Amino acid sequence: MAAVTVVKTIGSTGTFSTPQLWEDGAPANLTTAEQSAAGTFAVASFTQGESLTFVGSGATGKFLHTDSTGVGTGTYVTYGITTGNPAASDVVTGGSSGATCILSSGTADFVGVVWQGRCQNQEFSSATTVLTIGGSTMSSTTYKEITTVPGASFRDHANVQTNPLRYNASNGCGFRTTGAETQTVLLNNESYNRVSKLQIVGTGLSAQAMINESPNHLVEYCLFEGTYDGTDATLGVLGGNDGGVTRNCVVIQRGDVANHIVGTGSVFSPEFYNCTFVAVDDLGTAPSCVFQSGLSGTITVKNCALFAGDSTKAIKAGSATFNFTTCYSDISGTSGVTQTTYSNEFQNVNDATRDFRLKAGAAQIDTGTTDATNAAIDIAGTARPSGAAYDVGAWEFVQQAVVNVGWESTGQWL
């Protein structure tokens, strides 16, 4: 039986005011949560996250969602099961609200939920971690997903094609840590989790934008910035990456004397497609390498930009196996990676005015490998290819058409 997606808004006028409260409101077991037909809604509206008692069967649960808007309205109720098995004619009673409804059937319409949070167009900031995801039982079809409401992402901004490609909460939803040092903005401890369309920045000393500590995650269309300067392969501006997929993202290292930009985890095999991994070019000392790997695993890197800001540095370090395909870098000597000049590739590579959109004439334009599964749409929402072939990195350069409109008597095309 298929799972149902439960959509909750996050923000000042959302169901949950912060991303962490959205996470805390999730069912403990996403695979056993249910949506059942129900009627006779009475007394009052259910309260988000309250405990439920199923009078009749004796089951207990947690309220997740309903289409009821008050007494006498509604056709279903969605709940996380704590104990027992709800049955037809059970009276579902809210522990704090006192609201009730009656189940129409002993067989749920849906078993399992996708717990989706959609952030509003605002900045969510904290001195410590903005969001830690973990603690729920999940699967490939029942998982948590954090994204934005339609129109609230930086990629939805009216000027996305001309806005500098860097963190700017004025352009769309952003997550930011404000602590002095060693903070992780988004920490994912749960498999199968999905993250998309967010701007995430750690501003303190050795700050990490996102760490994935569980396999099978999917991260796409995000912009990450941080300053991580340690040597741990499970950490980085983007770290962990234990066996999941990251695609169409920009990852920016802004910290001086960093060891690496991306930590690939210890033993799993992460995959990266059409991502832009860069260190700003005016650091006192560029990072030692782009990727720091752990003990083993095979890391797939396809159509990616890999720029450390210093051609004497390394693309990779550690004992894992790397497979690079049609990648570009300012560093030479790696199979599957073509060396090019950093300043020729992006609009601006200096920290204060950084802008990692491709610019006209960049070597990455029209030189990527077609990958409709992972890269059909770029970070800004542009369909690939815009030109003769896919571009390398997260940004697809929009080709301008040349139109001949007529031949004048002067012998000149207009």
Summary of the structure (lengths in Angstrom):
residues: 414
radius of gyration: 24.2
end to end distance: 62.0
largest distance: 90.6
contacts: 1566
relative contact order: 0.09
helix: 4%
strand: 38%
